[in-house]
Amino acid sequence: MAGLSAPVPVGSRPRPRAVPFLPPVDGADRGRIVAAVVIGCVLMGGVMYAGPVPGPTGVLLVAMACAAGGILLRSPLVTIVLLLVASFLRLAIHFDGLPAEPMILLFAALVVSAGLAGMSGTARLRFGPLEAVMVAYLLWNVASAMGEHVFPAVIPGTGEPIVLYRFILMGTVFPFVGYIAGKAFFRSATQIRVLVIGLLGFAAYSALVSILQFTGPEALVWPRYIVEAPSWPERAVGVFDQPVVNGLVMSAGFVAAVLLAADRSLRTWHRVLSGLVAPMCAVGIYLTHTRAVLIVFGLALVMCAVIARGARAVFVAILVAAAAFVAAEWATITSADRASGGLGSPSEIHDRLNMITTSMWAIGEKPLAGWGLGRFAQVNTHHHQQWASDISWERGYGYSSHENELGIAVELGLIGLALWLAVLVLLLVQVVRAFRRLPATGMDGRTIGVLALIALVVWSGTGLTVDLRYNDFVNLLVFLLAGAAVGASTNGAGTRTGSPAERRDGVAV
């Protein structure tokens, strides 16, 4: 019939155009990114080798700092990426000439940048019940920090004061602002790809230094404390010098790598590169030799085998391979030889049992308002309790909390715990709703939905063994992913951005 094109043979259907691994940027964005990187490098060099600097050189550095600030304030997305990098490397970089560490300065720039974007109408900063509970929990932290308590906020034994405002920033402000920023500035496929590729890079570096920590050559490992003075010599500690946090980042990165490797809209070599990161992360996760890390990683694999449509077969195969490995190495894994991969450690279990008993006693003594922010170690020193007579009383003595929610309950009382649990429940509800609303394809579809849900579950599970409030990077990253998923789900199919190939043939997960 006239006006109708002839049918296209099945074998001759054109292949969709590949989506670039890194998102395309226009001239203005490219100029801001390049300018920020150049100015930042010059500033870092100046501060490291000459700061604080008097005279004309000092004036020049101040002027360049103002220029860098102007660039960052005009681009919240660039500021967020730089903040993630600064938080990732917080322990490794130190600048004596700055009024605060780079992470804090970049966070301040992000807050101002987001506020300006909201006032100018270039970003939608919407506040609902979740944000209201976040504000309430933050105010409760501030009130506890300012209140009078039985013990001072100092480290027992040394008397070194705990900087409470920084404790609040890392454990509360960072993740909450991360969620709001993620929801506002990571809404499209192009923007979300920046976040996902960033996660892949962080995980790849963590896996690389984890492997080199045990296999060498040690000269390639940076920062040097990973091989020269790790807090846990028998475990992969990563740049965080903490095996649990290191494993959490690699677990989220493993999921991201598998999803990107399965994304047919990416070029082949980009998919191969993502596929190489996945086994690196798997090896790094094992080298943490930490029960909590392996348990939450296994949980992530099970969840992905259920919800990651399009990549289920991959995750099922990984689960089968992992089960076979555990069965073959069961004797070694259940031993107490950490250097050989053993996970048996009765002393650590006894530490936690005594701390659980101490926590329950402390909650009973001050149930509503708690003992005060940052006071858990003090309570565990002056009122340390014993789980049972067959467990040494000294186990866990004077430690900070090794369980996130119990630590909050002891320090902030049941009121603080209720506010925190309300944040977690509302956040989980938002992410689950976003996951169900997101389309099945594209980077701004189920890819970010799966990542956000997995990261939130892994992060929450890790909180059963550590106090998450000390871990600024993972707090920020997880809440950014959650915010990005919620933001993408509110865009709607009619406003999705990205290339036609990405929208049509993104990975179905």
C-alpha positions in Angstrom: 0.0 0.0 0.0 1.1 3.5 -0.7 2.7 5.4 2.2 3.7 2.2 4.0 7.4 1.2 4.1 8.4 -2.3 3.4 9.0 -4.6 6.4 12.6 -4.8 7.6 14.0 -8.3 7.5 14.7 -9.7 11.0 18.4 -10.1 10.4 18.9 -6.6 9.0 17.6 -4.6 11.9 20.1 -1.8 12.6 22.0 -2.1 15.9 21.3 0.7 18.4 24.0 3.4 18.7 26.3 2.7 21.6 26.0 5.0 24.6 29.3 6.5 25.8 30.7 5.1 29.0 31.1 8.7 30.4 28.2 11.1 29.9 28.5 13.8 27.2 28.9 17.3 28.4 28.3 20.6 26.6 30.9 23.3 26.2 29.9 25.2 29.3 30.0 22.1 31.6 33.3 20.9 30.0 34.9 24.3 30.6 33.7 24.4 34.3 35.0 20.9 34.9 38.4 21.6 33.3 38.7 24.9 35.1 37.8 23.3 38.5 40.4 20.5 38.0 43.2 22.9 37.0 42.5 25.4 39.7 42.2 22.7 42.3 45.5 21.1 41.3 47.3 24.4 41.5 45.7 25.2 44.9 46.6 21.8 46.3 50.2 22.2 45.1 50.4 25.7 46.6 48.9 24.7 49.9 51.0 21.5 50.2 54.4 23.1 49.4 54.0 26.8 50.3 50.9 27.3 52.5 50.0 29.2 54.5 51.6 31.8 52.3 52.0 35.6 53.0 52.5 38.4 50.5 51.6 38.3 46.8 51.7 34.5 46.5 49.1 34.3 49.3 46.9 36.8 47.6 47.1 34.8 44.4 46.1 31.6 46.1 43.2 33.3 47.8 42.0 34.7 44.5 42.3 31.3 42.9 40.3 29.8 45.8 37.6 32.4 45.2 37.6 31.5 41.4 37.3 27.8 42.2 34.5 28.5 44.6 32.6 30.4 42.0 33.0 27.5 39.5 31.8 25.0 42.1 28.9 27.1 43.2 27.6 27.2 39.7 27.7 23.5 39.3 26.4 21.4 42.2 27.0 18.1 40.3 30.7 18.9 39.9 30.8 19.8 43.6 29.2 16.6 44.7 31.7 14.5 42.6 34.6 16.4 44.1 33.1 16.0 47.6 32.9 12.2 47.1 36.6 12.1 46.0 37.6 14.2 49.0 35.6 12.0 51.4 37.0 8.9 49.8 40.6 10.1 50.4 40.0 11.8 53.7 42.5 9.7 55.7 45.1 9.9 52.9 45.3 13.7 52.3 46.2 16.4 54.7 46.6 20.1 54.0 48.0 22.1 56.9 47.3 25.5 55.4 43.5 25.2 55.1 41.1 26.4 57.7 39.3 23.0 57.5 39.9 19.8 55.6 39.0 19.7 51.9 35.9 17.5 52.6 34.4 20.1 54.9 35.1 23.0 52.6 33.6 21.1 49.6 30.6 20.2 51.7 30.0 23.9 52.5 30.3 24.7 48.8 27.7 22.0 48.0 25.2 23.4 50.6 25.6 26.9 49.2 25.5 25.7 45.6 22.3 23.6 46.2 20.7 26.6 47.9 21.5 28.9 45.0 20.2 26.3 42.5 17.0 26.0 44.5 16.4 29.7 44.7 17.1 30.2 41.0 14.7 27.5 40.0 17.3 25.4 38.3 16.7 22.5 40.7 13.7 21.2 42.6 14.4 20.9 46.3 11.3 19.3 47.7 10.7 18.5 51.3 8.3 15.9 52.6 7.8 13.7 55.6 11.2 12.0 55.2 13.0 15.3 55.2 11.0 16.6 58.1 12.1 13.6 60.2 15.7 14.1 59.1 15.6 17.6 60.4 14.0 16.4 63.7 16.8 13.8 64.2 19.5 16.3 63.3 18.1 18.8 65.9 18.0 16.1 68.5 21.7 15.4 67.8 22.5 19.1 68.2 20.5 19.3 71.4 22.3 16.3 72.9 25.7 17.8 71.9 24.9 21.0 73.7 23.3 19.5 76.8 24.8 18.7 80.1 25.7 15.0 80.7 27.4 12.8 83.3 30.5 12.2 81.3 32.4 14.6 79.1 32.8 13.9 75.3 36.3 12.7 75.5 38.2 9.5 74.5 38.7 7.4 77.7 42.3 6.9 78.6 43.7 9.7 76.5 41.3 12.5 77.5 41.3 13.7 73.9 38.1 15.6 73.2 35.6 14.3 70.6 34.7 17.0 68.1 31.0 16.6 68.3 30.1 19.0 65.4 32.2 16.8 63.1 30.6 13.7 64.4 27.2 15.1 63.6 28.4 16.1 60.1 29.8 12.7 59.2 26.9 10.6 60.7 23.9 12.8 60.1 24.3 15.9 58.0 26.4 14.3 55.2 23.9 11.5 54.4 20.8 13.7 54.8 22.1 16.4 52.5 23.4 13.6 50.2 19.8 12.3 49.8 18.4 15.7 49.1 21.2 16.5 46.6 20.9 13.1 44.9 17.1 13.6 44.5 17.6 17.1 43.0 20.8 16.8 40.9 20.9 13.1 39.7 17.6 12.8 37.9 18.5 12.0 34.3 20.4 9.1 32.8 23.4 11.4 31.9 23.6 12.6 35.5 23.1 9.2 37.1 25.9 7.7 34.9 28.3 10.1 36.6 27.4 8.7 40.0 27.5 5.1 38.9 30.8 5.4 37.1 32.2 7.2 40.2 31.1 4.2 42.3 32.8 1.9 39.9 36.0 3.8 40.1 36.0 3.9 43.9 35.3 0.2 44.1 38.0 -0.6 41.5 40.7 1.4 43.4 39.6 -0.2 46.7 39.9 -3.7 45.2 43.2 -2.9 43.6 44.9 -1.7 46.8 43.3 -4.6 48.8 44.8 -7.1 46.4 48.2 -5.4 46.4 48.2 -5.3 50.2 48.8 -9.0 50.2 50.3 -9.8 46.9 52.5 -6.7 46.2 54.4 -5.0 44.8 53.9 -2.8 47.9 55.6 0.1 46.2 52.4 0.5 44.0 50.1 0.9 47.0 49.0 4.3 48.0 48.2 5.5 50.7 51.2 3.9 52.4 49.5 3.1 55.7 47.7 0.3 53.9 50.9 -1.7 53.8 53.1 0.0 56.4 50.7 0.4 59.3 47.2 -1.0 58.7 44.9 -1.2 61.7 44.1 -4.8 60.7 47.3 -6.3 59.1 45.6 -9.6 58.3 42.6 -7.9 56.5 42.1 -5.8 53.4 41.6 -2.3 54.9 41.6 -0.1 51.8 42.0 3.7 51.8 39.6 3.7 54.8 41.9 1.6 57.0 38.8 -0.3 57.9 37.9 -3.7 56.4 34.1 -3.4 57.0 33.8 -0.1 55.1 36.2 -1.2 52.5 34.1 -4.3 51.9 30.9 -2.3 51.7 32.2 -0.1 49.0 33.5 -3.1 47.0 30.1 -4.9 47.4 28.2 -2.0 45.9 30.9 -1.6 43.2 30.6 -5.3 42.3 26.8 -5.0 41.7 27.4 -1.8 39.6 30.1 -3.6 37.6 27.9 -6.5 36.8 25.0 -4.3 35.8 27.2 -2.1 33.5 28.8 -5.2 32.0 25.3 -6.4 31.1 24.3 -3.1 29.6 24.0 -3.6 25.9 23.8 0.1 25.2 27.5 0.6 26.2 30.3 0.0 23.8 31.9 -3.4 24.0 35.2 -2.3 25.5 33.4 -0.3 28.2 31.4 -3.4 29.1 34.6 -5.5 29.2 36.2 -2.9 31.4 33.3 -3.1 33.8 33.4 -6.9 33.7 37.0 -6.8 34.8 36.2 -4.7 37.9 33.7 -7.3 39.2 36.2 -10.2 39.8 38.6 -7.7 41.3 35.9 -6.6 43.8 35.1 -10.2 44.6 38.7 -11.0 45.4 39.0 -7.8 47.5 35.8 -8.7 49.4 37.2 -12.1 50.3 40.5 -10.5 51.4 38.7 -8.4 54.0 38.4 -11.7 55.9 35.4 -10.2 57.8 32.2 -12.1 58.5 29.9 -9.0 58.2 31.3 -8.1 54.8 30.8 -11.6 53.4 27.3 -12.0 54.8 26.0 -8.7 53.4 27.8 -9.5 50.1 26.0 -12.8 50.0 22.7 -11.1 50.8 23.3 -8.6 47.9 23.9 -11.5 45.5 20.7 -13.2 46.6 18.7 -10.0 46.2 20.2 -9.3 42.7 19.4 -12.8 41.6 15.7 -12.0 42.4 15.3 -8.4 41.4 17.9 -7.7 38.7 16.0 -8.8 35.6 18.3 -9.1 32.7 21.3 -9.9 34.9 19.7 -12.7 37.0 21.6 -15.5 35.3 24.9 -13.8 36.0 24.1 -13.4 39.7 22.8 -16.9 40.0 26.0 -18.2 38.4 28.0 -16.1 40.9 26.0 -17.5 43.8 26.6 -21.1 42.6 30.4 -20.4 42.2 30.5 -18.8 45.7 28.7 -21.7 47.3 31.1 -24.1 45.7 34.1 -22.1 46.9 32.8 -22.0 50.4 32.1 -25.7 50.4 35.6 -26.5 49.2 37.3 -24.1 51.7 35.0 -24.7 54.6 37.7 -26.0 57.0 39.9 -22.9 56.3 37.0 -20.4 56.4 35.7 -21.7 59.8 39.2 -21.6 61.3 40.5 -18.8 63.5 43.5 -18.2 61.2 42.7 -14.8 59.7 45.9 -14.7 57.6 44.7 -17.8 55.7 41.1 -16.6 55.3 39.6 -18.0 58.5 36.6 -16.2 59.9 36.4 -17.8 63.3 37.0 -15.3 66.1 35.4 -16.1 69.5 37.0 -13.0 71.1 35.3 -10.6 68.8 32.0 -12.3 69.5 32.6 -12.0 73.2 33.4 -8.3 72.7 30.1 -7.7 71.1 28.1 -9.7 73.6 29.6 -7.7 76.5 28.9 -4.4 74.7 25.3 -5.5 74.0 24.9 -6.1 77.7 26.4 -2.7 78.5 24.1 -1.1 76.0 21.0 -2.6 77.4 22.0 -1.6 80.9 22.7 2.0 79.8 19.4 2.3 78.0 17.6 1.1 81.1 19.3 3.8 83.2 18.7 6.7 80.8 15.9 5.5 78.4 14.6 8.8 77.0 17.4 11.2 76.3 20.4 8.9 76.7 23.8 9.5 78.0 24.8 12.2 75.5 26.2 12.3 72.0 29.7 10.7 71.7 29.5 9.2 75.2 29.2 5.5 74.4 32.9 4.7 75.1 32.7 6.6 78.4 29.7 4.5 79.5 31.5 1.4 78.3 34.5 2.3 80.4 32.8 3.4 83.7 29.8 1.0 83.6 31.1 -1.9 81.5 28.9 -5.0 81.9 29.5 -8.8 81.4 27.3 -11.0 79.2 27.9 -14.2 81.2 30.3 -15.6 83.7 32.1 -17.8 81.1 33.0 -14.7 79.0 35.9 -12.6 80.2 34.8 -9.3 81.7 37.6 -7.4 79.8 36.2 -8.3 76.4 34.9 -5.1 74.7 35.9 -2.9 77.6 36.1 0.8 76.7 35.2 0.3 73.0 33.0 2.5 71.0 29.7 1.0 69.9 29.9 -1.9 67.4 26.2 -1.8 66.6 24.8 1.3 65.0 21.3 1.3 66.5 22.4 0.4 70.0 25.0 3.1 69.9 22.3 5.6 69.0 19.9 4.4 71.7 22.6 4.7 74.4 23.8 8.2 73.4 20.5 9.7 72.2 17.9 7.6 74.1 14.8 6.0 72.8 13.6 9.3 71.4 16.7 9.5 69.2 16.4 5.9 68.2 12.8 6.3 67.2 13.6 9.3 65.0 16.5 7.4 63.4 14.4 4.3 62.7 11.7 6.6 61.3 14.3 8.0 58.9 15.3 4.5 57.8 11.8 3.2 57.3 10.7 6.2 55.3 13.9 6.1 53.3 13.3 2.4 52.5 9.7 3.1 51.5 10.8 5.9 49.2 13.5 3.7 47.5 11.1 0.7 47.1 8.4 2.9 45.6 11.0 4.4 43.3 12.2 0.9 42.3 8.6 -0.1 41.4 8.0 3.2 39.4 11.3 3.2 37.5 11.2 1.9 33.9 12.8 -1.4 33.1 15.6 0.1 30.9 18.2 2.8 30.9 20.6 4.1 33.5 17.8 6.2 35.0 15.7 3.0 35.2 16.0 -0.1 37.2 19.9 0.2 37.1 19.9 3.0 39.7 16.9 1.4 41.4 18.8 -1.9 42.0 21.9 -0.1 43.1 20.1 2.1 45.5 18.2 -0.8 47.1 21.2 -3.0 47.3 23.4 -0.3 48.7 20.8 0.6 51.4 20.4 -3.0 52.5 24.1 -3.7 52.5 24.8 -0.5 54.5 22.0 -1.3 57.0 23.3 -4.8 57.5 26.8 -3.5 58.1 25.4 -1.4 60.9 24.9 -4.6 62.9 28.7 -4.8 63.5 29.9 -1.2 63.3 28.8 2.3 64.3 28.0 3.8 60.9 28.1 7.4 62.2 31.9 7.3 61.9 31.9 6.5 58.2 31.3 9.7 56.2 32.0 8.3 52.7 29.7 5.4 52.7 26.9 7.4 54.4 27.1 10.0 51.7 27.4 7.5 48.9 24.4 5.3 50.0 22.1 8.3 50.5 23.2 9.8 47.2 22.2 6.6 45.4 18.9 6.5 47.3 18.2 10.1 46.4 19.1 9.6 42.7 16.7 6.6 42.5 13.9 8.7 44.0 14.7 11.7 41.8 14.8 9.5 38.6 11.4 7.9 39.5 9.7 11.3 39.7 10.9 12.4 36.3 8.4 10.3 34.4 8.8 8.6 31.1 8.1 11.8 29.2 11.0 13.7 30.7 13.7 11.1 30.6 16.9 12.3 29.1 19.8 10.6 27.5 20.5 9.3 24.0 17.7 7.5 22.1 19.9 4.3 22.1 20.1 4.5 25.9 16.4 5.0 26.3 15.6 2.2 23.9 18.2 -0.4 24.7 19.5 0.2 28.2 20.1 -2.9 30.3 16.8 -4.4 31.5 17.4 -5.0 35.2 
